Amino acid sequence: MQRLAMYGPDRHDPKAVPVVTLAHNELNILPDFLAHYRRLCNATFLIVDDRSTDGTAEYLAAQPDVTVFHPLPHSSFGTDKAEWRGEIMDAYCPDRWSLVPDLDEHFVAPVSVPFDTWLGQLDNETAQVVLTLMVDMYGDLPLAEHVYPDGTGRPLAECFPFFDAPAEFPDGYVMRPVTRKVAAQYPSPPVIFNGGMRHRLFYPRPLGAGPLATWVVRNRFGLDRPIGRRPGRLSRKVSRNLFSGSLNCTKLGLLRWQTGMRFAGGPHKADTALRCSEAIAAFLHYPLTRGRKGVEYIAQRGQHADNSEHYHKLLDGGALDRSPVFGGSKRYDGPQSLQGLIREKPGR
């Protein structure tokens, strides 16, 4: 059943890289989003505007490289967001390398070659997907005051320039295996990334991490490990027990779309087995740009995982009133700043 209708002209460029995303009342960050992907590659945007009331649809419709879609009356974000992306990508993206960010995510490649050259290298690797680590970005001010634009004229990356640097467990990021149950339903990806600012605030330090579990995490869950390595029973057990309920910071950010494939809601998991590149890319993720009111709206709309449970926790606790900057924060100054989080191949 069709769920979307085109709003305005079809401006899709079949020779460009599709950037497929969903929008809802995010006009404040739209110019930065479009500018980032226009710099990154020859982009053609396919965007679903989900009944925005802040001028998002009109702004997008005026862009020369954006094709806008609206959900039909019977279709809703809560039940159909995976189908929205799937419907567009089945029509426009079969067997094409495509980017699938959210509007608050800026893709960073782990290579310095031109984007088209890198896509050719991924083909030579026979890869079908590049796993993408969500790197939460933030400023040195209370989260309740993370508002963009801030009146200074600075771009998004300068207003929120900090991220959690690589660190040894229990701090920092990890790459751990998925459970067999998850893999049976969603075979892509075979691993999960955890870490970053939201993970630090929303998810308490893992409890019960004795010497053996700590050794496993530090020696088997590093971001320098091969993605395709088959995990042992102990690694799977530690992953399941130690990180249960943790925040999934994994995206299938760049992939060759397969007709009929579907994401599990957002593009964190897919129901089709894809060959993973051994590269790891990043999404610079700007989750909070509308201050306390934005967090309240996200929690009320339930637009994130588990009905926005983590945003409810933010409102219930005192984290909104504190700066998220801590001793392990690092300032972003280009892709080289992400050394240890992104990589061209294992061990690099």
C-alpha positions as CSV (number, residue, x, y, z in Angstrom):
1,M,0.0,0.0,0.0
2,Q,1.4,3.4,-1.0
3,R,2.1,5.6,2.0
4,L,3.7,8.7,0.5
5,A,2.8,11.3,-2.1
6,M,5.3,13.7,-3.8
7,Y,5.1,17.3,-2.7
8,G,6.2,19.6,-5.6
9,P,8.5,18.6,-8.5
10,D,10.7,15.5,-8.8
11,R,14.2,16.9,-8.7
12,H,15.9,13.5,-8.3
13,D,19.3,13.2,-10.1
14,P,19.9,9.6,-10.9
15,K,23.7,10.2,-11.3
16,A,24.1,11.7,-7.8
17,V,24.3,10.1,-4.4
18,P,20.8,9.7,-2.8
19,V,20.4,11.2,0.7
20,V,17.2,9.8,2.2
21,T,15.8,11.2,5.4
22,L,12.7,12.2,7.4
23,A,12.0,15.7,8.6
24,H,9.6,17.0,11.3
25,N,9.9,20.6,12.5
26,E,13.7,20.8,12.1
27,L,14.0,24.0,10.2
28,N,16.6,25.3,12.6
29,I,19.2,22.7,11.5
30,L,18.1,22.1,7.9
31,P,20.5,24.6,6.2
32,D,23.5,23.1,8.0
33,F,22.3,19.6,7.0
34,L,21.9,20.4,3.3
35,A,25.2,22.3,3.2
36,H,27.1,19.5,4.8
37,Y,26.0,16.8,2.3
38,R,26.5,19.2,-0.6
39,R,30.1,19.5,0.5
40,L,30.5,15.8,1.1
41,C,29.4,14.6,-2.3
42,N,27.2,15.2,-5.4
43,A,24.0,14.7,-3.4
44,T,20.4,14.4,-4.4
45,F,18.0,14.7,-1.5
46,L,14.8,12.5,-1.0
47,I,13.1,13.8,2.1
48,V,9.8,12.9,3.8
49,D,8.3,15.9,5.6
50,D,6.1,14.5,8.3
51,R,3.5,17.2,8.7
52,S,5.9,20.0,9.9
53,T,4.4,23.3,11.1
54,D,7.5,25.4,11.2
55,G,8.1,26.0,7.5
56,T,10.2,22.9,6.9
57,A,8.2,21.7,3.9
58,E,8.2,25.0,2.2
59,Y,11.9,25.5,2.8
60,L,12.7,22.1,1.3
61,A,10.4,22.6,-1.7
62,A,12.3,25.7,-2.6
63,Q,15.6,23.8,-2.8
64,P,16.9,22.9,-6.3
65,D,18.2,19.4,-5.3
66,V,15.5,18.2,-2.9
67,T,12.5,16.1,-3.8
68,V,9.9,16.3,-1.0
69,F,7.3,13.7,0.0
70,H,4.4,13.9,2.3
71,P,2.7,11.0,4.2
72,L,-0.8,10.1,3.0
73,P,-3.6,10.7,5.5
74,H,-3.7,7.0,6.6
75,S,0.0,6.8,7.3
76,S,1.8,7.9,10.5
77,F,5.4,8.1,11.7
78,G,4.7,5.8,14.6
79,T,3.8,2.9,12.4
80,D,5.3,3.6,9.0
81,K,8.7,5.3,9.3
82,A,10.5,2.3,8.1
83,E,8.1,1.9,5.2
84,W,8.6,5.6,4.2
85,R,12.3,5.1,3.7
86,G,11.7,1.7,2.1
87,E,9.1,3.0,-0.3
88,I,11.4,5.8,-1.5
89,M,14.5,3.7,-1.7
90,D,12.8,0.8,-3.6
91,A,11.7,3.4,-6.2
92,Y,14.9,5.4,-6.5
93,C,17.9,3.6,-4.9
94,P,18.1,-0.1,-5.9
95,D,21.7,-1.2,-6.0
96,R,22.9,2.4,-5.5
97,W,25.2,3.6,-2.8
98,S,22.9,5.8,-0.6
99,L,23.2,7.8,2.6
100,V,20.5,7.4,5.2
101,P,21.1,10.0,8.0
102,D,18.6,11.6,10.2
103,L,18.5,15.4,9.9
104,D,20.6,15.9,13.0
105,E,23.4,13.6,11.6
106,H,26.4,14.7,9.5
107,F,28.3,11.9,7.8
108,V,32.1,11.8,8.1
109,A,34.0,9.4,5.9
110,P,37.1,7.7,7.3
111,V,39.2,8.4,4.1
112,S,40.6,11.5,2.5
113,V,39.9,10.6,-1.1
114,P,36.9,12.0,-3.0
115,F,33.6,10.4,-2.1
116,D,33.1,8.8,-5.5
117,T,36.6,7.3,-5.4
118,W,35.8,5.8,-2.0
119,L,32.6,4.3,-3.3
120,G,34.7,2.6,-6.0
121,Q,37.0,1.3,-3.3
122,L,34.0,-0.1,-1.4
123,D,32.9,-1.9,-4.5
124,N,36.4,-3.4,-4.8
125,E,36.0,-4.6,-1.3
126,T,32.7,-6.2,-2.4
127,A,31.1,-4.3,0.6
128,Q,27.4,-3.5,0.7
129,V,27.3,-1.3,3.8
130,V,29.5,0.9,5.9
131,L,28.7,0.8,9.6
132,T,28.4,4.3,11.0
133,L,29.1,5.3,14.6
134,M,26.8,8.0,16.1
135,V,29.2,10.5,17.8
136,D,27.1,12.8,20.0
137,M,28.2,16.4,19.7
138,Y,27.6,19.0,22.5
139,G,28.7,22.4,23.8
140,D,30.0,23.5,27.2
141,L,26.7,24.8,28.5
142,P,23.8,23.2,30.2
143,L,21.8,20.9,27.9
144,A,18.7,23.0,28.6
145,E,20.6,25.8,26.8
146,H,21.6,23.8,23.8
147,V,19.7,26.0,21.3
148,Y,20.6,26.5,17.6
149,P,20.9,29.0,16.1
150,D,22.2,30.8,19.1
151,G,22.3,34.4,17.6
152,T,26.1,34.4,17.0
153,G,26.0,33.3,13.4
154,R,28.2,30.3,14.2
155,P,27.6,27.1,12.3
156,L,26.3,24.0,14.1
157,A,29.7,22.4,14.4
158,E,31.1,25.5,16.2
159,C,28.2,25.8,18.6
160,F,28.5,22.2,19.7
161,P,32.1,21.2,19.1
162,F,32.7,18.6,21.8
163,F,32.4,14.8,21.8
164,D,33.5,11.9,24.0
165,A,37.0,10.8,23.0
166,P,38.1,7.2,22.8
167,A,38.8,5.8,26.3
168,E,39.3,2.4,28.0
169,F,36.2,0.6,29.3
170,P,34.1,1.5,31.2
171,D,34.4,4.9,29.5
172,G,34.5,5.4,25.8
173,Y,33.0,3.5,22.9
174,V,32.7,-0.2,22.3
175,M,31.8,-2.5,19.4
176,R,30.2,-5.7,20.7
177,P,28.4,-8.6,19.0
178,V,24.6,-8.7,18.6
179,T,22.7,-11.6,20.1
180,R,21.7,-14.6,18.1
181,K,18.0,-13.6,18.5
182,V,18.6,-10.2,17.1
183,A,20.7,-11.5,14.3
184,A,18.0,-14.0,13.3
185,Q,15.5,-11.2,12.7
186,Y,17.9,-8.4,11.7
187,P,21.1,-9.9,10.3
188,S,22.6,-6.5,9.5
189,P,24.7,-5.3,11.3
190,P,26.5,-8.1,13.2
191,V,27.8,-5.7,15.9
192,I,26.5,-2.8,18.0
193,F,28.3,0.4,18.9
194,N,27.7,1.8,22.4
195,G,29.1,5.0,24.0
196,G,29.1,8.8,23.7
197,M,27.4,11.6,25.6
198,R,23.9,10.2,25.7
199,H,25.1,6.8,26.7
200,R,27.1,8.4,29.5
201,L,24.0,10.3,30.7
202,F,21.2,7.8,30.0
203,Y,22.9,4.5,30.8
204,P,24.5,3.9,34.2
205,R,28.0,2.5,34.2
206,P,27.7,-1.3,33.6
207,L,27.2,-3.1,36.9
208,G,28.8,-6.4,37.7
209,A,31.7,-6.0,35.4
210,G,34.2,-8.3,37.1
211,P,37.7,-8.9,36.0
212,L,36.8,-11.5,33.3
213,A,34.0,-9.3,31.8
214,T,36.3,-6.3,31.9
215,W,39.0,-8.2,30.1
216,V,36.6,-9.4,27.4
217,V,35.3,-5.9,26.8
218,R,38.8,-4.3,26.7
219,N,40.3,-7.1,24.5
220,R,37.3,-8.1,22.3
221,F,35.1,-5.1,22.0
222,G,37.5,-2.5,20.6
223,L,36.8,-0.4,17.6
224,D,40.0,-1.7,16.1
225,R,38.7,-5.2,15.8
226,P,37.5,-6.8,12.5
227,I,33.8,-6.4,12.1
228,G,33.4,-9.8,10.4
229,R,35.2,-11.8,13.1
230,R,32.9,-14.5,14.5
231,P,32.3,-13.9,18.3
232,G,32.9,-16.6,20.8
233,R,30.3,-17.8,23.3
234,L,31.9,-15.8,26.1
235,S,31.9,-12.6,24.1
236,R,28.2,-13.0,23.3
237,K,27.4,-13.7,26.9
238,V,29.2,-10.6,28.2
239,S,27.6,-8.5,25.5
240,R,24.1,-9.7,26.4
241,N,24.5,-9.5,30.1
242,L,26.6,-6.4,30.6
243,F,25.0,-4.1,28.0
244,S,21.3,-5.0,28.3
245,G,19.2,-1.9,27.7
246,S,22.1,0.2,26.5
247,L,21.7,2.9,23.8
248,N,22.3,1.7,20.3
249,C,24.7,4.1,18.6
250,T,25.0,2.1,15.4
251,K,23.7,3.2,12.0
252,L,23.8,1.6,8.5
253,G,24.7,5.0,7.3
254,L,26.0,4.3,3.8
255,L,24.7,1.2,1.9
256,R,23.9,-0.3,-1.4
257,W,20.1,-0.5,-1.2
258,Q,18.5,-3.9,-1.9
259,T,14.9,-3.8,-3.2
260,G,12.5,-5.0,-0.6
261,M,14.9,-4.6,2.3
262,R,13.5,-2.8,5.4
263,F,15.0,-1.2,8.4
264,A,13.9,-1.9,12.0
265,G,12.2,1.5,12.4
266,G,15.2,3.8,11.9
267,P,18.3,2.6,10.0
268,H,20.0,1.0,13.0
269,K,19.2,-2.6,11.8
270,A,18.0,-4.2,8.6
271,D,16.2,-7.4,7.8
272,T,18.7,-8.3,5.0
273,A,22.2,-9.7,5.4
274,L,24.6,-7.2,3.9
275,R,28.4,-7.6,3.5
276,C,30.0,-5.0,5.9
277,S,33.0,-3.0,4.9
278,E,35.8,-3.2,7.4
279,A,35.8,0.6,7.4
280,I,33.9,2.5,10.1
281,A,32.4,6.0,9.4
282,A,30.8,8.4,11.7
283,F,27.7,10.5,12.0
284,L,28.4,13.7,13.9
285,H,25.1,13.6,15.9
286,Y,23.5,16.8,17.2
287,P,20.7,15.4,19.3
288,L,19.8,18.5,21.3
289,T,19.4,21.8,19.5
290,R,16.2,23.2,20.8
291,G,16.9,23.3,24.5
292,R,14.5,22.1,27.2
293,K,11.4,22.7,25.0
294,G,12.9,20.5,22.3
295,V,13.5,17.7,24.8
296,E,9.9,18.0,26.1
297,Y,8.6,17.8,22.5
298,I,10.7,14.8,21.6
299,A,9.5,13.0,24.8
300,Q,5.9,13.9,24.1
301,R,6.1,12.8,20.4
302,G,7.9,9.5,21.2
303,Q,10.0,9.8,18.1
304,H,13.0,8.0,19.4
305,A,13.8,4.5,20.7
306,D,11.5,3.0,23.3
307,N,9.0,5.8,23.0
308,S,11.8,8.4,23.8
309,E,12.4,6.7,27.2
310,H,15.8,8.3,27.5
311,Y,14.5,11.8,26.9
312,H,11.9,11.3,29.6
313,K,14.8,10.4,31.9
314,L,16.5,13.7,30.9
315,L,13.4,15.6,32.0
316,D,13.0,13.6,35.2
317,G,16.6,14.0,36.3
318,G,18.9,17.0,36.7
319,A,21.1,16.4,33.6
320,L,19.5,19.2,31.6
321,D,20.8,21.7,34.1
322,R,24.5,20.7,33.7
323,S,27.1,20.9,31.0
324,P,27.9,17.5,29.5
325,V,31.6,18.4,29.1
326,F,33.8,16.3,31.3
327,G,37.5,15.2,31.5
328,G,37.1,12.9,28.5
329,S,35.6,15.5,26.2
330,K,37.5,16.4,23.0
331,R,37.0,19.3,20.5
332,Y,36.2,18.3,16.9
333,D,38.5,19.9,14.4
334,G,37.9,17.8,11.3
335,P,37.8,14.1,10.5
336,Q,41.3,13.6,11.9
337,S,39.9,14.4,15.4
338,L,38.0,11.1,15.2
339,Q,41.1,8.9,15.1
340,G,40.3,5.9,17.2
341,L,36.6,6.1,16.4
342,I,36.6,5.9,12.6
343,R,38.9,3.8,10.5
344,E,39.6,2.8,6.9
345,K,40.4,-0.8,8.0
346,P,41.0,-2.7,11.2
347,G,43.9,-1.6,13.4
348,R,44.0,1.9,11.7
